[in-house]
């Protein structure tokens, strides 16, 4: 699938900066919020940006690499947590409800048939299953090139459906036991970094578990011997269906000039793939936080971006993006409603 993400027109930049600087405050006094306000104004190409129907997309999928013992949790937890999302019991449910964000949970490739759960409230579940989990990339590519393309197309279609309902800002999250392994390999190959600098404890590995995980991922990278120049091949080799579908959703959202709230390590790894395919996507992204997963800071540094929050989160689900949404909303609100020196009859600095 082809995407066409272009940098927002910068012609409005001077007017936006002038509007920000003439609010009743010292120059730069609102810090990062001012940069966010400028970014949102340029994305929406207006001096009065507005968010409509903010929507959190949580993509879920299972990973064949779990067979190699890289996670302390069993694979069944992916489906169990998706059910928890649908029943309203997870952290992402709390934070999206608190911030009046719609939540959509996408079955990208969970090893479970949710339709068999007759008593499960499925209103927020989108069935986009590519397959019942990826293959084990310790021995073979996680997915075929066709499956990878299909995942991107499904992600784009999901975003288009939400845009048709009025959404212009998306949060991105994920759920998938084993997906920190996938993200670590994507980061290592695409950033040309040793796997030791990319891998972390995930859902809570001890030292022995971390050493085993690192060894397995190192073996996997050596087996496939990719140089990182072909991001789609790297994604198909090491990605999860939820990560690939998120890549397509991100690219489509940026192409349609929406704002993207990027969550933690796995979501940022998906964004890394998207940025390799369409570098201008970074102009549409607000990076919500720096997580406690060890590779995340290095990944943010590689992308040369600054996150809004540093709260030692390592949950995933889009929780960091949901927590950051009020700050992004505050940036838009001060731009739109805060008085100017002239309107408030306040003297400016001499």
N, C-alpha and C positions, 0 to 999 in steps of 0.2 A: 504494500500500500504506500502511495506517495503522499507526503505531507509538504506543506509550504509555509513554514514559519518565518516571518520577516520581522525585523526590528521595528518597534513602534515609531511613527513619525516624530522626530524630535523638534519640530517647528514650534510646538506649544510649550517647550521647556522653559523659555525665558519668562513667559507669562505666568506659568505655574510657580516658578521660583520667586517671582516678584510678589505673587499673592501670598505665598508662605512667609516671605520675609517681612511683609507689611502687617502681619497679625500682631496683636498687642502682646509682644514678648521680645526679649533680646534676640538678636540674630542667632539662629542655631540652637535656641534654648530647648527645643523639643527633641533634639538629638535625632536618633534613628527614625522616629515617627515622621520627621520632615522628609527624609529620604523615601520612606514608604509612601507618603502622600504624593510625592513627585512621581514615583513609579506608577502608582495606581492611576493618577491623572493622565499619564502618557499612554498607559495600556488602554484606557477608555477614551482617550483623545477628547478630554473635556476638563474645564476648570472646576466642574461640580460633579465629581464621580459619585456613583451610588452602587451599592451591592444589592442584588436581587436574588432571592431564593438560594442562599448559600447552602451548598451541598457537600457532604462528606462521602467520598467513595472509598469503601474498604474492600480490597480485592483479596480473595482467599484461594489458596492452592496448596497441594501437597507435593513433596519432593522425594524423589527416589534415593537421593544421597543419604537420607535418614537411615537406610538399611546399613550404612557403614558405621553407625554409632556416633554420629556427630552431635546429637542432641540428648540431653538428659530426660526429655519428655517423649512419650510415645506419639506416633503419627496420628493416632485417634484424637488427640487434643485439638487438631485443626478443626475438625467437624464439630467437636464439642463446643469450641469457642464460637464458631459461627452460629450454632444454636443459641448460645448465650447472648450473642448480639441481637438475634431475632426476638429473643424473649425480653430484651431490654435490661439485661443484668450486668453488662460490662462497663468498664471505665469510659469507653467511647460513647456509650449510650448516655451516661451521666453528663459528659461535657458537651455533646452535641445538643442535648435537650436544654441544658442550661443556657446555651448561646443561640438557641433558635435556629439550628442548622438541621437540614434534612439529612438523614442517614440512609445510604443505599449500600447493601452488602452484596458483593458479586461473587458467585461461585465460578471461579475461573478454572478450577481443576482440583476440587477437593475429592478425596477418595471416599465418597459417601453420596448416597442418593437422598437428598433432603425431601423430595416429593413423597417419600414413604412415611414421613412424619406427619400424620393427618392432623394432629393437634398443634402443630407448630404454626405460629402466625407468620405467613410468608409474604406479607404485603411489601416488605422492604428488601426482599431477596430477588436478585436478578440472576437467572440461570444462564450463564455463558460458558458452561463447562467445555473445555477443549478435550480433556481426557481425565481419567481418574488418577491424577498425579503424573509428574514427570518421571523419566527413566533415571537410573543411577549414573550420574556423570563421572563416577569413578571408573566406569567401564565403557560408556558410550555417551554421545550427546544427549542432553536432557530432553530435547524435543527435536522434531524434524524442522527443516526450513519452512515447510508448508504450515505446520502447527504454529510456528513463531509468527508468520504472516497473519494467520487466522486470529491469533491472540491480539495483535495490534489492531486489526480491523474491528474486532469485537469491542475493544476499548474505545476506539473512535466512535463507534455506533452508540455506545452507552453515553458518552459525553454529548453527542448530538441530541439524544433523546432528552437529556436534562436541560440542555440549552433551549430546546423547543418549549420547555416548561418555564422558561424565564431565567434560568440560572446564569450568572456571570462570574461566579467565584467558586472554585472547587478546592476542597481539602482532599489530600490523598493519603490513604493508609493501607495496611495489609495485615494478613494473618496467614501463617504457614509454618508449621514446625519444620525446621531445617533451612529456613530462608536466609538466616544470617550466613550460612555456608555459601549459598548461592551468591549473595551480595558481596561476600569477601572475595570470591573468585572473579566476579565481574570487575570489582575495583582493582584487584591485583593485575589483571590482564590489560584492562583499558587505561589504567594509570601507570602501567609499567613499574609496579612496586612489588617488593618481596611479599609473599603471602603472610609472613610473620607480622608485617606492618598493617595488615588489613583484617586479620581474624581476631575475634573477641570471644567472650564467654557466652554470648547468646542468652539463652534462658537460664543460665546459672551453672555452667560447667566448673568443676574444680580444676586444680592444676593438671592432674593426670588427664582429665577429659579434654582440656584445652590443648595439651600436647598431642593427644590422639587426633583431635579435629584438625589441627595444623598439619599434621603428617598426612592425613587423608586428602586434604585440599591441595597440598603440595604435590602429592602423587597425581591427582586429577589434572592439575595444570600442566605437569610434565607430560602426561599421556597425550593430551590434545595439542600441546605445543603451538598455541596460537599467538600471533604477534600483536593483536589488538587493533589492527588497521581496519578490520571489517567488523563493525559493532554488531551487526545483525548476526553474524556467525558466532560471535562471542556470546550474545544473548541466547541464541538457540542451544549453544553448548552447555552453558552454566546456569541459565536463567530458570525461573519458575514460571508457570503459566500466569500467576498473579502479577509477577514482575513484568512480564512481556505485555500483558493486557494493560497494566498501568502505564507503560511506555507509550502505547497507542493512545490511551486516554489523555495523557499529558500533552502529547504532540497536537492532538485535535483541539484540546482546550486552548492551547497557545495560538494555533492557527485561527481560531475563532475569537481571538483577543479577549480571553478570559484571564482572570487572576488565578494563579496556582499557589496553594499553600502546601509546602513540602514538609513532610513529617521527619522521621528519623533515618537511621542507617539504611534500611532496606529501600525505603522510598527514595532516598537520595541516590542510591545505586541505580534505581530505575531512571531517575532524572539524568544521571551520568550517561546512560545509554542514549537517552533522548537527545542530550546535548551533543553527543558524538555524531548523531544523525542530523540534527538541526541546531547548530550552536546558538542561534538567536532566541531559543526557548528561554534562556536565562533572563531575558528582559521581562518575562511574564511571571517570574517566580519570586515568592517571598519564602525564605527559609526560616521555619518556625523555631527550631531549637537545635542545640548541639547535644546529642544524647550521650549516655554513659558507655555506649558500645565503643570499644577502643579505636576502631577504624574511622568512626564518623568525623572526628575533628580533622583528620588527615584528608578525608574526602572533601569536606567543606573547603579546606585550604587549597586543595587541587583545583576546585571550581572557582576559587578566589571570591567566595561569598561570605557574608556575615549573618549568623542566625540572630533572631530576636531574643531568644531565651537560652539560658543555661541552667537547667534544673535537675541534672543527673537522671533524666528519664531514660528508661530502656524497655518500654512496654510495647511500642508499635501501635497498631490499630488506628493510627491517625490521631492519637491523643495529644501529641505535641502541637499538631496543626490546629486542633479544636481549641486548645488552650491559648494559642496565639491569635486566633481570630478576633477577639475583642480588641487587641492592640491594633490590628490592621483596620478594624472598624473605627477605632479612635482616631487614626491618622486621617481617614476620610472625613470624619465628623468635624475635626478641628479645621480642616481645610474649608469645609462648607459653612460652618456656623460660628466659628470664633470671630470676634470683632476685629476689624482693622484699626490701625491708629487713627485714621481719618474718621471712620464711622463712630468710634468711641470718644473722639475728641481727646485723645491721649497724645502727649508730646513725645516725639521721637528723640533718640540720642542726638546731642548737638555735635 
